[in-house]
Amino acid sequence: MGLTSNKVLALAAFLAVVLFVATVLLWPRLAGRDWRSVLGRVGLLLVTQLMLFATVGLAANKSFLFYGSWTDLFGQETEMGVVVDHSAAARDLKVVDTQGMDVPGGSKPAVGGQIQKVVITGERSKIASKAYVYLPPEYFRPQYAAQTFPASLVLTGYPGTAENLLKGLRYPRTAHTQAQAGRMQPMILVMLRPTVAPPRDTECVDVPGGPQTETFLAKDVPKAVSESYRVGTKPRNWGVIGNSTGGYCALKFALHHPATFGAGAGLSAYYRAAEDPTTGDLFHGDNGRRKRADLLWSLDHVKPSKTSFLVTSSKEGEGNLRDTVKFIGKVRPPARVSSITLDSGGHNFGTWRREIPAAMEWISGRLRAS
């Protein structure tokens, strides 16, 4: 049973109730002062409390998807990003599994669309990473067989998993619902986490002598997707969106790679690369690289392009409001900037789920199919 399954949560809740009842019933028998009675009381309290905490923890994780699997919880997740040698014979994108959508008729691709689990291997970066590609139902309909579709790179935060984008933030379902309601055009989503060398947080930086994360995400992934699916290669064909670390990466890619991305949306983004024990030495003393990773500095020193930016924050609950206001003030024509500012909302999935529908509609409005 998976970490986020209803069966695991129900079992934990059931055991917590059983242990609570057992504690009430057995307590009189353990009222003595001998060591066995004392040990029994301590054991019952300890086990009951642990099961209650486990139940609360499972419920919170199911709601916010801090961890997507047991291996992720225990730090044993190794599938999601490894550096590999790249050969000319290797495919840049390989489909390893497919699944339907959790919508009416979702088992039929032409009705609900399809989610494909893929492995993308970077031609330049020599990084391989798992990702999920959402294909809208129109992609499978005969009348659209010759049509290209806009695409958006969707990035989660650190140390999130790509599954969070499907289950917790519900990007595919939101895209399907918004398109069916006519609020956005059918769009392909390429969903992955920016943590390509776990457990290290590379902040979407090309680390000297280390993982070339920016090259992989901003160059290799769009190229591999455009060669494998009906997606164009011009800026008007590609957007990028993310939350937290993924939001920082999204804005950075839109700012520094305007020839690839025509729009970038950062949900609860910060604006300069973190440098802490999780990142290690990202810049190796190169102050130019460090400044480039500061988006507020870059806006003052990079020639403006026609890229569109979307930033989000809240008046209460987020710590990025002041820098978000600075970012907005530094964007110069021909670039454009839009914002979402909630009255309140913390740095969590609940906040981002409130922002994603409007953000998806915004990014769709700035992209074109061909």
N, C-alpha and C positions, 0 to 999 in steps of 0.2 A: 504494500500500500504506500502511495506517494506521500511525501511530507505535507502537501497541501490538499490531500483528499478529504472528503467529508467523512469517510469511514474512520480515518485516523483520529479526527477531531471528536467524532461521536464516541469512539472507544475510550479516548482519554477522559472525556466528560463522564462516561459511565463508570469507569474505574474510580474517578474522584468521588462520585456519589457513593459507590460501594464502600470505599475506604472510610468516608465520613460516617456512614451508618455503622460500620464495623467498630470505629472508634467509640461511638456513643454506646453501643451494646457491650463492648468488652471492657470499657473503662472501670465499672464496678469490680470486675474480677482482678483488675490490676491495681487496686487501691492500696495494696500492701506496701511496706517499707523495705522489703527485701530487694536484693539487687535484680532478681528476675522481674519483679513487678515494675521497678523503676525503668529498667531497660525496655520492657514491653511498652510502657507509656511513651517513652522517648521515641521508640521505633515507630509506633502508630502515628504520632504527631508528625514525625519527620517524613514518613512515606506519604501521608495524606497531604501535607503541605507541598511536597515535591510534585505530586500529581495535580494539585490545584494550579500550581505555577506552570506546569507543562501544558495544561488545558488552556490557560490564559495565553501562554506563549504561542501555542498552535493556532488559536483563534486570531491573534494579532498578525501572525505570519500569513495566515490565509487571506486576511483582509489586505495587507500591505505588501506581501510577497518579498520580504527581506531576503529569504532564501527559497530557491525553487525546488530543491531536492535534498535528500538526506546527505548525499556526498557534498553538496554545496554547504550545508549546515556544518559538517564536520571538517571542512577545509580539504576535502579529497577530490574536488572537481578538477579534472585535468583535461577534459575533452574540448573545452571551449576556446583554446587558443595556444598554439604551439608554433615555434619558429621551425620551419622546415626548409630543406634544399629544394629549389625549384628547377625542374627540367623542362625543356622545350616540348616534350611529349605530354606533360601533365596538363589536364584541363584546368582552366582558371576557376570554373564553377561546376560543381557536381551535385546533382540532386540525389539525396540519400533516403528521403521519405516524403510522403504527402499525407495531408489530412484535410477533412472537410471543415466547414464552418459551423459554429453553433448558432445557426439562424434557420428559419423555416426553409426546407429544401436544401439545407447546407451540404448534404452528401453529394449533390450534383454540382459540379464546377460551374456550369452555365447558369445556375440559379443562385448559388451562394458564394461562388468563388472558391479559391483553394489556397491553402498554406503549404508551401514546400520547404522542407528542411534541407539546407544546402551546406556544402563546405566550399568556401571561397579561398583560393590560393593566390596570393599577390605576385604578379609578374615582376614588379620592381622591388617590393619590400621583402619577398620570400617569407611572408607570414601566411599562415593558414588559420582560418577561424570558422566556427559554425555560425550560421545565420538562418533566419526564416524569411521567406519571400511570400508576401501576400499578393495573389493575383485576383483582380476583381472579376465578377461573373462575365462581364463584357469581353474579357480577354479570350474566353472560350466559345463565344458565339460566332457563327459563320459570317454574319454581316460585318464583324469587326476584324476579320482575318487579316486584312491588309493594313490595319491601323496600328500606329504606335501609341504608347501611353506615357504620361508623365510618371515620374518615380520620385520617391523621397527616401533618403537614408534616415533611419530611425534609431537613435542611440539611447541606451539606458545609462544610469549613473554607475558610480563605483561603490561597492563591488558587485553590482546587480548582474542578473543573468538575462539572456535574450528572452527566456520564457516569461520574464516579468512584463515584457512589452505585449505579449499575447494575453496572459491571464490576469495580470494585475492592472495594467494600464489600458488594455482592450483596444489597441490600435486597429487591428483588422476589423473587429465588430463595429467600431466607430466609423471607419472609412466606408464600410458596407452600408451602414444606416444612413450616414450623411449623403452618400451618393444616391441611394434609393429615394431619399426625400428631395433630391434635386439641389442640395445645398453645396455640393462639391462634385467635381468630375471624377469618373473612375480613375483610380491611381494605384500604381504598384508601390508596395512598401517593402523595403529591405531592412530587416530588423536584426540588430546585433548589439553586443556590448562592446565598449571601447577598450575593455581590459583584454588585450590580445596576448599578454604574457603574464598570466595570473601566477602569484597573487600581486604582482607589481602594478601600481597605478602609473601609467606612463603619460597621463594627461594629454593624450593625442599629440604627442611630441615625437619628432624624429630624434631619438636619443643617440648622441655620438657613440658609435661602437656598440649600440644596443638596438632594441626594437624600433623599426621605422614605422611607427603607428600612424603618423599623419599621412605618409605616402600610401600606406595600405588603405586607410579609410577614405581619403580624399581623392586618390587617383586609381588605385588598383580595383577597389570595389565597384565604383561606377563603370569602369571599363569592362570588368567581367560581367556585370549585369547587362550592360547594353549589348554585349556580344552574345548573351544567352537568351535574352528576352526582347520583346518588341519595345525598346526604349531608345529614345534619341540620345545624342551625345552633346547637345548644346545646353548652355546655362538655363534656357527657358524650359528644358525638359527635366531638370533635376533640382530638388529641394533637399534640405536636411533639417531634422528636428530632434531635440533631445531634452532630457530633464537632468538637472543638477550637473554632474560632470559631463554628461551627454549634451546638456544645454550649452555649456562652455564650449565644447568641441563643435557643436553645430554653428554657433556664432563665429568661431574662429575659422572654420572651413568656408563659410559664406564670405567672410572678410578677406581671407588670404587666397581663396581659389574661386574668384568670380568667373573664370572661364569654364568652371564645372558646375557651380551651384548658383542658381538665380535667386534663391530665397533661403534664409536660415532662421529657424525659430528656437530660442533658448528658453525653456521653462525652468524658472528658479535657477537660472544660470549664475555662475560667478564669472569674473572677467579677467582673471590672471591665473596662470598655472600654479597649482599648489606645489609646495616643496616641503615634504615631511618624510617620516620613516617609510611610508607606503610607496613613495615615488622614487626614493633613492636620488642619486645625482643626475638630474635630467639634462643639465646644460654643460657640465664639465668645464665650468669657469667661463663659458662664452656668454658675455653680457649681451651681445647682439641677439642671440637666440632667446635669452630671458626676456628682453624687451619685446621681441616679436610675439612672445606668448602672453603678453599683457595687452588685452584688447583695447583698453582705454588709451594706452600709449600708441598702439597701432593706428587707431582712428585719427590721431594727430599727425601720423607720419606716412601712412599708406595712401596712395592716390585713390580717391573715391571712384567707385564703379557703379553700375546700375543695379547692384544687388539690393534686395529688400530684406530687412531684419524685423523680427518680432521678438520682443522681450516681455517677460512676465514677472510680477512680484505681488506682494500684498502689503497693505498699510500696517497690518499687525500679524506677526507670526513668521515672517521671512527676514533674513538678515541682509538681503542684497538690494533693498530698496534704494539706498543712497547711491550705490554704484550703478544701478539701473537707470536712475535719473541722469547720472553723468554720461552714461553710454548714449542715451537718447539725445542729449545736448551736443554730443560730439559728432553725430552722423551728419555728413554733408552731401548735398546733391552732387551727382545724380542719384546717389543712394537714397533709399527711403526707409523709414523706421515706423513701426506700429508697436502698441503695447497693450497688455492686459494687466490691470491692477485691481486685485480683489480687496475688499474691505478687511478680510481676515483669512488666513490660510497658512498652515505650516509647511515645512519642507517634507511633504509626504505624498503618497499615492492619492489620497483623498483630494488634495488640492489639485494635483495634476489632472485627475479625471475630470475636474470641473473646467479645466482650461483646454484640454485636448480637442473637444469638438470645434470650438471657435478657432483654435490654432490650425486644425486640419482644413477648415473652410478657408482660412486666410491663405495658407500655403498653396492650396489648390487654385485659388484665384490669381496666383502669380506665376503659375506654370502653364505650359502648353503641351499638347500631345506631340506635336511635330514642329 
